[in-house]
Amino acid sequence: MPRLSALRPGTRFRLAEMTEVTGVLLKTNECRAVVRLDRPERDVEFTDQEGQTRHFKSRGTHVTSWTPAVVVEVLGFEALNNEENDMSKAAPKKMTKSTKAKAKAIEKTLVNDPALGLVTKEPKAARKPKAPKAADGKLSCIDAAAKVLAAAKEPMTTKAMIEQMAAKGLWSSPNGQTPAATLYSAILREINTKGKESRFKKADRGLFTTNG
């Protein structure tokens, strides 16, 4: 199966080790892959102006940033809209100061997610940053996952880690989201970048344990 880095924007995929997670690749480079993930379909009920109760199904999406090394199963291809196509175009050679400032702001939003403790860009060799914390002072998502995994007696999936983190009050998903796929990507990134110093180790397909 291919990695995200080998696909072109607009490719629809399924995560190889979490087949319930699907989405579309919007943009990819050496550092990251911007993806639009599908959220679960849900039933919506409302009352119209005539007092009639109506039902329809709604499916939302979520744009996030993953490591381009994630392995996926290709499902097909779909044309991106104008806004998404713009994300796939190369930046112009000459940029004004204001445009550069906006580009840096967008880059920071796509690359770093402090609430989840995710940093795609590699830190400088001379620096050794502290583990990121959530905005309310609690553990970040990946730090909380490491703590839950250390206390577990057997390997766990990222979905089970998210549930345990919430049950123990270590970390909870904002706005009712379920970022198991994002945590999965973050753990793989730590394993790939830190090697033997990583806190995590892949035990089996979709399962992780502590490294030590």
N, C-alpha and C positions, 0 to 999 in steps of 0.2 A: 504494500500500500504506500502511496506517496506521502511526502511531508507537505505542509502548507506552503513552504518556500518554493516547491516545484509547480504550484498551481497558478493559474492566471485569475485575475479579479473577475468575479461573477460566478466562480465555481461553487456549486452547492455540494456540501459534504456532510458526513456523519462521523463523529469522533470514534476512532477505532476501538478504544477500550471502554467507552461509555456510549453505547449505540443509541441511547435515548436522546443524546445531545446532537442537534442538527443546526446548520447555519449556512451562511454564504460568506466567502472570502471577499473583502472589499479592497484590501491593499496589503502588500507584503514587501519587505526588504530584508537586509541581513540581520536587523535588530529585532523586528517584531512583525506580527501579522495582525492586521485590523480585521475583525470578523463581526458579522451581524448574526447573533444567536437567536434561534426561535424559542419563544416562551410557550409553556403548555397551553393548549386550547382550553377555553373555559366557556360555560354557558352564562349568558347575560340576559336578564329579564328587565323589562321596563313597561311603563304604562303610557300609551299614546294620548293625544288630545281628546280622543273620543272615549277614553276610559278603557280601551281594550288592552289586555296584557299580551305583550309580544315577546318572543324569544329569538335570540340569535347567538351564534358562536363567535367568539373573539379570540384572536391570537396576536399577542404582542411580540416585540423584538427588543433586543438589547445589544448595543454595540460595545465591544470591549477589545482589549489588546492581548494577544497570546504570543508565545514564543513560536517562531516559524518552523521549529523542529517537531511540532506536534504531528503525529501520524493520523491520517484520516482516510475515510472511504469516500470516493467520489460518487455523488448521486446524479449529477447533471450540471447544467449551466443555465443561468438566467441573466437577462440583460439588466444592468444597473440603471437607476434613474440618473438624471443630470447631476444631482448633488453628489451621489455616490461615485459617478464617473469622474467628477472633479477630484475626488480623493485619490484616484488611481493615476492621475496625470503627474508628470514630473514637475518640480517647482521651476519657475523661470530663472534664468541665469542671473538677472539683475533684479534686486528687490530694494524698495525704499525702507527707511528706518522703521516707519510705522508698520509696514507689511512684515518685516522681520520680527518685530515685537509680537504681532498677532500670531505669526507662525510658531514662535517659541512657546507662546501660551497654549496653542493647540497641541503642540508636541508634548508639552508637560502633562496636559490632560490625558492624552492617549497613552503615554508611556508609564506614568506613575499613578497609582491608585493607593493613597495613604491609608484609606479605611481598610483595605484588604492587605496592606503590607506588601504590595507588589511593586517592584522597581525593575523595569526591563533593561534599562541602560546599565552597563557595567560601571562600577565606581572606579575612580582613579587608583592606581596601585599604591600610592602614598597614603591614601585615606582608608580608614576602616570604620564606616558609619555604623552607628548603633542601630539595632533592630527597630524598624518603624513602629509607632504606636497608633492606635485608633484615635480619633479626634477627642473622645471622651476620656482618654487616659488609660483605657483598658488595653489588653494585648491586641496585636494585629491578628488578622485572620490566620496567617501562616504560622505565627508564633504560638497562637492558641492551639492550632492543629498539632504542632510539635509536642506541646504539653499533654494533650489528650492521647497522642500516640505513645508517648513515653509511659503513661499510666496503664495502657492497654496490654493485655497478655497475648494478643494475637493480632495479625495484620488487619488493617481496616481500609475501607473505601473512603473517598473524600466525602461522599454523601453522609456516611456514618460519622465521620469526624465533625462535619457541620452540625449534625444533630446533637452529638455529645458536647460540643462547644457551647451550644445554646442551653442545653440542660444543666450544665455546670456554671453557667453565667460567665464564661470566659470571653465569648464573642457571639454576637447575633447578627444575622443578615439584615442590612438596611432595606427598608421599604418592602419587607416580605419577600425579597428575592432569595433564590437558592443557588449561590455561587459555587456549587460543587465542581463544575467544569473549570472555573477560573482558578480555584484552589489546586485542582489537578495539574493545570498548566504551570502554576507557581512552584509546586513541589518538583516537577520535572526540571524546571529551570534551575532550581537550587542544586539538584543532583548533577545536572550537566555542567554547571559553572563551578561548583565547589568540590566535586568529586568525593574523595575520602573524607573531607571536612564537612560534608553535607549532614544535616540532622536526619535525613530521610534515606530510605533504601527501598527499592522496588522489590516486593516479595513475590508477586504473581500478577497476572493480568488484572489491572484495576485495583490492586491491593498494595499498600505501603506499610512499612514498619520502620522502627528507629534504626539508625546506623551506628551500632555499637552495643 
